Amino acid sequence: MIEITFVLLLHLGGKIEEYTYQESLSECLGTKRRIERNICNDYTGTARWSCNEYKVKIAMDPNGDPYIVELIDAN
């Protein structure tokens, strides 16, 4: 299924290394804030987190939760 949604992106060395599906902008920003406060110290300053709206291809895991299969286009 293709939809437009907010995506939490992890940039390392200028490249997108990870991304996760987010229900809303407020959920994305909240998750980003928690990560930056608690986990970001594990990276040596090369990590950058961002919330962007993307057109994505999603699928459902066995629990019925959506996950991103492919980033198609940034809006």
QUIGISUL-V712766 format. One record per backbone hydrogen bond with DSSP energy under -1.0 kcal/mol. NH is the residue of the N-H (numbers start at 0). CO is the residue of the C=O. E is the energy in kcal/mol with one decimal. If there is no record, write none. Layout:
# QUIGISUL-V712766
NH/CO/E + NH/CO/E
This chain:
# QUIGISUL-V712766
2/55/-2.3 + 4/53/-2.5 + 6/51/-3.0 + 7/19/-2.3 + 8/49/-3.2 + 9/17/-2.6 + 10/47/-3.1 + 11/14/-2.7 + 14/11/-1.7 + 16/9/-3.0 + 17/9/-1.2 + 19/7/-1.8 + 21/5/-2.0 + 27/23/-2.1 + 28/24/-2.8 + 29/25/-2.1 + 30/26/-2.3 + 31/27/-2.5 + 32/28/-2.4 + 33/29/-2.2 + 34/30/-2.4 + 35/31/-2.7 + 36/32/-1.9 + 37/33/-2.1 + 38/34/-2.7 + 39/34/-2.0 + 41/38/-2.6 + 42/39/-1.5 + 47/10/-2.0 + 49/8/-1.9 + 51/6/-2.1 + 53/4/-2.9 + 54/72/-3.5 + 55/2/-3.1 + 56/69/-2.7 + 57/0/-3.2 + 58/66/-2.2 + 60/64/-2.7 + 63/60/-2.4 + 66/58/-2.4 + 68/56/-3.3 + 69/56/-1.5 + 71/54/-2.6 + 72/54/-1.7 + 74/52/-2.5
